[in-house]
Amino acid sequence: MYKALAYKEWIKIRWWAVGSLILELLLLIYIFTNLRAVIEYNSAEMIWSSIVYKSYMFFQSLKYVPFVVGIFISVAQYLPEVLDMKLKLTLHLPLEENRVLLFLNLFGTTTLLLLFIPLVAVLVIGSSIVFPSEITYAMIISIIPWFLSGFLSYFFVSAIMIEPTWSRRLVIAIIGYFLINEFLVDVILGGFIKIIVVLIVFTLLYNYAHMLSGLRFKRGSK
């Protein structure tokens, strides 16, 4: 049953996932092409000074990509279900409702992980080749909240689409907006280091944001 459910989910999101991979590839090409130009036309001292004193982040263009990818996967996974009321049929499968919703959630988050891990790996490898480990570590600390915002956008957009009542949708959207905004604020390189654990905990807590919305959707709450 779970294999069939996974196949159904993959059919819905496969082209969105491919599109996200292409977007990430183009972004990586842009980032490292730009970095190469910076290295060629500036001295090592100037680049180092820009990083240390001006918080120059060669990966800045990455900032909103995880957020957008999270929305892509959420819309691809849940919008067809909601528009055609297929989610109610899915929740009536001979499986416990919570397990079905949890499986859908795990499928989406796993897809995001598979999309994000290669992007992070290439960035880390590329940075470690060019910069000392301290700069690479600061970069990792800086991009973690951006990738967490991708998971949060997936959780909240999913909850908004599944939620059957407009008043609750508005509340979820407002909470999501202000929470995700905290993950995308402009800070110095490595500036999130003191609160990175808190941000991870918040993301884990909102992992099940759409579970209650899914149960209300099945009941048809108004």
Summary of the structure (lengths in Angstrom):
residues: 222
radius of gyration: 19.7
end to end distance: 30.6
largest distance: 65.0
contacts: 672
relative contact order: 0.14
helix: 82%
strand: 0%
